[in-house]
Amino acid sequence: MIETVTTEVKEQKAVLIGVINQHQTTAEVEEYLNELAFLTETAGAVPVERFFQRVETPNPGTYIGSGKLSEIHDFVKHHKVDMAIFDDELSASQFRNIEKILGCRVIDRTNLILDIFARRAKTAHARTQVELAQYQYLLPRLAGLWTHLERQRGGIGLRGPGETEIETDRRIVRDKIAKLQEKLEKIDKQKATQRKNRGKLIRVSLVGYTNVGKSTIMNLLSKSDVFAEDKLFATLDTTVRKVVIGNLPFLLSDTVGFIRKLPHQLIESFKSTLDEVRESDILLHVVDISHPGFEEQINIVNQTLHEMNVNDKPVYLVFNKIDRYSHTPRDEDDLTPPTRENISLDELKLTWMARNNDPCIFISAKDKVNIDGFRKMIYGKVRELHEKRYPYNDFLYPG
């Protein structure tokens, strides 16, 4: 009789660490650590505790104070924690010093996001983009990180760019960066040619924070099967589909989601993917209205679009996930100003419709609520732009 042997993969335990500075409140930092926890879970680890400290300026050697590090060390040792994850980017010396004190692996937010991108990259294009971003991140940290990485293989934050041995020679790393950049330039030219060959169709892109439901909307409108999951960065490669509403065809793109403190290495290496946004005619900014910090997420996406020099496109807000929206009604005699926690969905709709000159719409892609109104809005905007650009095109518009 053959005995079946099963091997269980031990879940890695992590502690999350953030700082409260003069520009942040405790509530904001707690929300940031909520997002860091989601990132940690997406990467496959389990966040077991959170620490944060109020500091005016980060300690140049250890980022946080010695007292807080001692407290974290005791927790890490007692609970056998595998890694400490910082919500901000660390320098090579900070990595080295903190790891010596804590006695566990140390990674930062950028490192964590790069690891998730490495896991999610499926196509050769996406893998090349992520590999380039990894090397660009590692290059200035070689002195502090290689000795740290030589002692361990695998695991979150250590998903190297495909090498079997750690390379300590900066020249070799720079050569790899140059080769990857050259490879991406060729891919960029191919992508640009593909975009030029798409004819005269109006191009619409779904943009927004990560995990707001862009891929679900894409599947709904295009009747395709784009991968959609309730995790961060489910989509890395831009997906383009031809969509027809009424008898008016246009191209719809689903793009990689944005996030707070999106590593600049990723923005640069994903240039060709983001070019799909730059060359679009209309942007549909999808927002998760059930998220408590959705207004900040809107601002982050707008800021990222501004950094990409996407300032001349019509942008329309699409508030998704109204099925998840919840609030605690105020008492009738409560005279305090309404907050996000106690304002109803109907009141919120009126607020946003009043503050925006451009139309916005509220939907649930999951439950297919108000999808007909959504299609009608898209049709009207695409038709309006098409008639301006191609006044003599012989489309038979219904109605």
Secondary structure, DSSP 8 states (H G I E B T S, - for coil): -----------EEEEEEEEE-TT--HHHHHHHHHHHHHHHHHHTEEEEEEEEEE-SS-BTTTBS-HHHHHHHHHHHHHHT--EEEESS---HHHHHHHHHHH-SEEEEHHHHHHHHHHHH--SHHHHHHHHHHHHHHHGGGHHHHHHHHHT--SSTT---SS-SS----HHHHHHHHHHHHHHHHHHHHHHHHHHHTTTT--EEEEEEBTTSSHHHHHHHHH-------SSTT---S-EEEEEEETTEEEEEEE---B-TT--HHHHHHTHHHHHHHHT-SEEEEEEETTSTTHHHHHHHHHHHHHHTT--SS-EEEEEE-GGG-------TT--S---TTT--HHHHHHHHHHH-SS--EE-BTTTTBSHHHHHHHHHHHHHHHHHHH-TT-------
